[in-house]
Amino acid sequence: MKGNCVVAQSGGPTAVINASACGVIQEAMKHEEITGVYAAHNGILGVLNGALFDLRREDPAVIEGLKATPASALGSCRYKVRTDEDFRKILDVFRRYNIRYFFYIGGNDSMDTADKVSALAAREGYELRAMGVPKTIDNDLACTDHAPGYGSVVKYLATMVMEAGRDTEAMYTTDTVNVIEAMGRNAGWIAAGTALAKRCEEDAPHIILLPEVPFDVAAFKARVEHYLATINRCVIVVSEGTKYPDGSYIANQTGEFASDAFGHTQLGGAGLFVKDLVEREIKVKARFAIPSTIQRTGAHFASLTDSMEAYTLGTEAVRRALAGENGKMVTLERTSDDPYRCETGLALLSDVANGEKLFPREWIAADGFSVTGEFDRYARPLIQGEVKPVMKDGLPLFVRFRKELVRPA
């Protein structure tokens, strides 16, 4: 099947999402079946608006530079395709631009969009191969061992926790407690990942609060007091999605921007909540830090393993599409922990869209405030190696596309 392809990115950026885009682009350019290689400017909104730019007009060095550039170089969005009119408009754009291959890099909602576009094309007799490439720092995508972006956010945040732990150790006579807020709506994978920073009992983090464990104020206070009595300090990592036993979040935003485009509650404030609780109930000074979106795009400290897997999944999506696959997401299937090995596989887009992978309860320690060695065996391989940044004048050099828009044939 000959025709053009379009690659798009969606949702929150990561440190390695551009490595996946690089994989798609470089692989697509190797095959004569793919006559044009386009990118959608700002995800599915770019498709809806007919804002596609020609990647063959971009400098190959810029495309290669995606491997060391954070965030979403193609442009991203949070837009829920809800109406039949929108889906038909997407397919109309594909027809006008002779798009026969669609590669969507994103999470659950992106996989849902790709699945429905693929189904509509099939019903209308338009030959299209739609493939998903997984992306999420939250690591909550179903059907894959882990998602690109997770290893890098854990590497970055665990290092931050190590540094905060040493700062607290030096200053515990005045700053006794330090609270760090990690991203993660319903799944505690990111907060749990900071446990990799802990090499001995004194090391931070001392307490990890996960969405999967209902927040028990009395048990939490007792645990903080234990560390204050034994090592004179306490570093706490709290997931932004931490909940009370009734399922309500301990903190969330209110007002005009309380929900995002998908209807999800906008979280934030769990770190301040815990800090205030400690000061009010335990009567010691506490500090708090909210890395927020900074943690997800730390390309200067990205995991090489994460980056290489992200790139591989991009290339594999193209190869599988050219081999006739459609309506699938490429996945990572672990075959060994030691030595670490992962192979690629496939999952139905519909299965990914309708699933959610929470942090396993069996990997949470009995006290509810730490994780088990089994999680360490799972996560530690994902943070190995570093992406070597391209530097200029002492700072990283990130690439940017010219984004020359194309006209339909």
Beta strands, then each sheet from edge to edge (+ up, - down):
strand 1: 3-9
strand 2: 34-40
strand 3: 52-54
strand 4: 99-106
strand 5: 129-134
strand 6: 177-182
strand 7: 207-209
strand 8: 234-239
strand 9: 286-289
strand 10: 328-337
strand 11: 340-348
strand 12: 391-392
strand 13: 395-396
sheet 1: 3+ 2- 1- 4- 5- 10- 11+
sheet 2: 7+ 8+ 6+ 9+
sheet 3: 12+ 13-
end
